[in-house]
Amino acid sequence: MRRCIFLLGTLWLATSFALPPAEARHRRRRCVKRDQLLKLNYTHGGQVFIPARLACGGTAFVIILLHGNNQRLDRHPSLGGGRHLERLVSKYVRGRMVWPVILAEPVHHGACAKASKRHGLPAVFGGNFNFTVYRRKLRHLLRQHGIKVKSWSLLAHSGSGCCPGAGIYAAARVFRRIYVFGTSDTCYGSPFYADYIVKRFTGTRTRVLNTCRGIASHPSYKHYERRLVTRHPRHFRPCDTRYYKYCYRNPRRFWYAYVTKPSTVRSHNQVFTEFVKTVLFKFFRRRVRRRR
């Protein structure tokens, strides 16, 4: 009898150490490797795209997309409708062209302008939107899927790069260590824009990118280039000549300037799609190892 009890106890110990916890087994059993577009449970939480490669967990780059003015309350500017940027990322990740990245897009109703011109609307990602709450809820959602954040990047379009107290500036106060800080077709003529970048990113390794839609001769943009990219910028590659007139870089810093071609990037909406593609292939591209 004692021998049977001893054998049963030994068997129970062996199986308890050999098998993972019930919760882990359940998660592994229910995990299906497919793209997921999830709703974030927050007032303006929007959606989060998790590619199939990360569906069962892992370490990931997270890119937060901030749309521009949204006076009509469009709930799908970039994910799940509108620009459908999740389809681009899915295609590039499946083809092993870029590392698996997560896209997160909060959606807010507002405009970036003087209060007298907003007609009662809040500033873009201002008002009752709180990036601290958003970050906490986003982290919680990712942890539920076994995902650990490797880096944060912020990409802002149009109005979300204009408001000094809101938009990408408010996000940057919460997401301290930023890998890529990028804007497209925004307020380059604002003195605050250049001053903020100089004060916030001098001496850091944050990649600062700016895209201008075919108006490189505009005085405000020329002022921006002279201030941030210097009077003697450096051309760099890759620079897709189908979409860009030129690509400049500050010789001493990780600051980049892209100017699109009017013939191929024709709309204010299109420029953000091309900008996101550029960021993916510039900083999240997978290097193919050559066989010897």
Buried (B, 14 or more C-beta within 10 A) or exposed (E): EEEEEEEEEEEEEEEEEEEEEEEEEEBEEEEEEEBBEBEBEBEBBBBBBBBBBBBBBEEBBBBBBBBBBBBEEEBBBBBBEBBBBBEBBBEBBEEEBBBBBBBBBBBBBBBBBEEEEBEEBBBBBBBEBBBEBBBEBBBEBBEEBBBEBBBBBBBBBBBBBBBBEBBBBBBBEBBEEBBBBBBBBBBBBBEEBBEBBEEBBEEEEBBBBBBBBBBBEEEBBBBBBEBBBBEEBEEEEEBBEEBBBBBBBBEEBBBBBBBBBEEBBEEEBBBBBBBBBBBBBBBBEBEEEEEE
